Structure formats: C-alpha cells, structure tokens
C-alpha cells in the first residue's frame, strides 16, 4: 500500500509533512545513541556542577539529615531519568 | 477547517468558563494585602502548588504544538518536558533558598539587591516586554485554536478569555491563580491522558499502537543534528539549558508560586514532584494526539495527507463523541487560561514592586498598592488584547515569538546564573553580560554565520533557530567572565543570602534568630483567641513534641488537609501557657490573617 509505505518512510518531515530537501548531514550512530550520550554526558556535567558547588561552598552539608535527604531525592531523580531513557531506548529498538 | 461541537459540548464549555470565573473570584475573600495578592499569603501545601505549576507549564499552544511535533517526529516530542532534571540541583540547592529566605519577590529585585539599580532597570524592561508580549501571544494563539475548533472569531475569542482571566485575577490575585490552576492542571492532565487511553483502545491496545509507529517515532530522542526544524542538540541547548534556566529562575509566575508555599521543605517537595511525576504526565497528555495521529495514518484510519497543524483536532474528532469533545475543549481552554492568569499576576507584581513603588509613588499603605496591583492586572490584560491583532499580522507567530525569546532571554539567564553561582561576579559584569549578550544575539539574527562555530553540524538553512540559545549563553558567559576579571566585586557582606556560599545567613535573617533544625512532630488542638498581636503560644508538652522553643517559626493550619493550606498562618512562637494541653493560644489578628475558623481543629508544626 503506497500510502502506508510512504507514511512508514523514516525520512524526516517538517511540520507541513514535506520531506526534507536538504542534504542529510547524518548522525554517526544508529538509533540516535549519539543524542543519548550527549544528553547524559553534558547534562550530567551540569547536574554535577549544581551539586558540587554548594557542597564546596558549604551551603549543603553531607552530615545534615535534611540535606542528605534532598541529595538522595535528587540523585534518585537523576537515576530515574537515566535508567528510564536507557530502558526506553532498548525497548524502542526491540532489545528489551 | 473547523469542527463544531454539539449543544452539549457548547454547554460544557460555557459551564467551564462560569465555573472557573466563579471559583477564581471566590478567593477575593482571601486577598487582603499585597502579600496575599502576590504570594497567596505563603501558606500552601506542596501538592496544591505542584498541580498549579503544571497548569502554568502547559500553555496556550502546548496541546496543539506538541501534538504537531509528536505527529511529525514521534516520541522525541517529549524531550522538552523530560530534560528539566538537568537544572534540578541549581534550582533546589541554590536558587530556591535565595528567593525564599531573602524574600526576593521578583527577578528585577534580585538584580538590584545582588548588583545595582541599573541592572534592575534593564532586567525590568526585558521582563516586562517578555511578559506582556507573552500575554498577547497566548491570547492570540488561543483565539486561533478556538477558531479552528469551533469557528468562533479569533479576536473575540481572545477577548472573552481575557475578560474572564483578567477579572478573577484582579479579584483574587495569586490565591485565585493558584486555586484555578490547581483545578485546570488536574483537568488538562485527566483530559490529555484520557484521550491517550481512548486512542489506544481504538487502535486495539498498546502493541497495536507501538508497532504502528515507525522506529524513529518510537525512540526517546531526536536525531542529533537534523533536520534543522527539530533536532536533539538544538533542543538540548535551547530548551534543556536556556529555557529551563529562564523557566525555573526567571519566570515570575513560577517564582511567585514557590514563594506561596508554607516552607522551603514544601517547595523542594513541589519541585521534585513536578520534575519526577507531573512533567512525564504532562508530556504524555500534550503530545499523545500526535502519536495517535501517526498511528491512525499507518493503520488507515486517517488520510496520509493529514496536516500536522490539524492533527490534534482530527484525533479529538475521531475519538470524542458529544460531551467528550466539550471536555477536551475545556481542557484546552484550561491550558490556555492557566498560563495567561499567571502572566497577568506576574506583570502586576513586577510593575508594583519594581516600577510603581520604588520610582513613582512612595510610602503609601499596603491597601493603596493592593488597589494599584488590581488596576495593573486589568491594564495588562487590556494591553494583551490590543496586541492580538498585531500578532495576527505575522505569518508564523511561533517563529517570530521564538526568535524574540531566543534573543532576549539568554543574556539575562546567564547573568542570573552567574550571579547566583559565582560570588566574584561583579556588578558591571552583570550589566554588560545583559547588554553585550543582547547585542551579540541581535548581530546573529542579521548574520547567522556567527553561530556556525556552535552549529554542531546543523544545517544553516534554518538560521540556527535553536542553537542561537547556545551562542547567546556562550557569548554572554564570555563577556561576564572578562568584565568580572577587570572589575571589583561587591563586599561579601553586601550580598549575603543572594549567592552561593552565603545561604546559611539567609535562613537566620528570615527567621530573625538562630535556626532550630531539631526534628519534631506536629500537634493538633483548638484555637483560643487571646489578647495581643502576632501571638501564638502552646502548652509546654506541645512545645516538647514539636521540639520547639520560644521564638521559633511555626505554621498553624486548619486540620483539613484537602484545603491545601488555604486556612493557615505563620507565626513566631511566644512564651508557653499553662492552660489546656491542646489549646493553641492565638491573637485575633493572626487568626484573621490566616482565615482560621475557631470552631475547627488545627494543626501546628515547627518550621525552624
């Protein structure tokens, strides 16, 4: 079925449904793993800056229960997204 | 194209407007001071604010915009909602304590206290242009949405919404905004997710939906640097970095929302709940119509020439019968109004606190400024309506708006970030970061080739719409560093509580004494009105349970948790009393301030 075949075409389309006419610059990694790595490498660096600076400046104290609780939740939240995205990625490519 | 609902749908939509207007206006009784009008009395519980935050986040175009992206590009349309974790620590550990304990009421005020008046003026101008323009944009896009859905006139649809929003915000201030946004936040999440389940059911279940989508539509992230209209690296820097900083640190509405919470601990809970629960739900609620639309095309339910702009309407048409359509339209209106009301209130805050009170009319009583805030709310709404025909002349309002926002916000965002995270960052550097950064961005609009070194291989044909944000942040950062090295910083004692490394003092100043962080429980009891002003006192055994001492800050609230803190008040604990163990002695003025009902049971907890 031509229509479905066209619809399944994985070429990028813009919001008007037009197939992109510009030459592909190509991703170097299949299944957008480069996006994933960039997201969690650069994103983690920014995340860590936000954690380490208050620790160094003593606005955050590892020994204080309330601060430990906040850190726990934040790191837990970070892991939630990391593991969640990884699982989603593998599920999408059929390896989960 | 338009689809027009049945009489039942029209009734539901009108009923919704009436409900929201009445609900919002009811809260005028809780608004007696500028503190109430701007901060809702600093009394609310985390869950109430969390849901109202999501309503503010899901804006006028969210359902339509993200459905478009979901249709054209698939599940990567969720990137915008699922990258907020990056700025979690910056917000929770640095910015939140700054604004809460230093009682910073607006971003311009922060700029004055951290830097100087010149920086405040520049920040005020930028922020006002941004917010008023944004009101106009929201009103216009809502008019467009209702025109597409119901055939109503674009301009007059915008006027109706403006009138409803403007009136209940004027009457009820921040409390009205919070309470109506709570209702609207729940509604739009329920409606959006209901649509998704209806769609899955229609297709024959999750597997049918999932296998109908092409592989790229199923992946969580977009392609790294193409196409130029939607690529990962651009959205990472434009939204994940710049927009998140703007949203969580500069969005006046959100600042006011967090300042209306009863404590810093509640603010942290709110933020974590938003990031970990509500944002993922919001991503599904707003974009799923696009994913469903794609699956409908793959399975022949919709024609393959379906346009992305209309996919939300098309999917609603397929899935919703009479009544269901009205519910979806109410959800769309909820998303629209919940953004506009926040903006209107925020404009009032900035105008009164950063222009009217400091520069125009000094030393008047709070009632005067409250009246001024109400007048300004109406005026802001009116200006927004006037801008609707202006924005209607642009061919693509989103491009114009996106370019404007990308030009204005990165320099201010970087100045704010550096001010909060770098004690050495100087006052001249803040000013030149904003001015120099804006000039550099302006040049990049005329000469997009300037952005090429930051291009990450993205096709320049799109003029680097997204990566302009990275360019703006980087150039602003560079200017900030260079000027800082050439100038002297303010003495540390002048910026206590306003940047990293000074926050311990902010807590003490907030309380007016040493902080008591010993963990205690809560007590319940009945109010006894006693003579005096600003007085709360407890029996010694109650104080022991709370681990509280005289002079500590406590929170007294109606025991009914579903009120979310609507009837509550903060107070400093006075000397103990020796009467009933469960008696909560409180002065008349505090009871009135907190709208507390003496006939009800109350809960007391120590803040610090």
Interface residues (C-beta under 8 A of the other chain):
Chain A: X1 X3 X4 X6 X7 X8 X9 X10 X12 X13 X14 X15 X16 X17 X20 X22 X24 X25 X26 X27 X28 X29 X31 X32 X34 X35 X36 X38 X39 X42 X43 X46 X47 X48 X49 X50 X51 X53 X54 X57 X58 X59 X60 X64 X65 X66 X70 X73 X74 X77 X78 X80 X81 X85 X88 X89 X92 X93
Chain B: X68 X69 X72 X73 X75 X82 X83 X85 X86 X87 X88 X89 X90 X92 X93 X94 X97 X214 X215 X216 X218 X219 X220 X221 X222 X223 X224 X225 X226 X227 X228 X229 X230 X232 X233 X236 X240 X241 X265 X268 X272 X275 X276 X294 X297 X298 X300 X304 X305 X306 X307 X308 X309 X421 X457 X458 X459 X461 X500 X501 X502 X503 X504 X517 X519
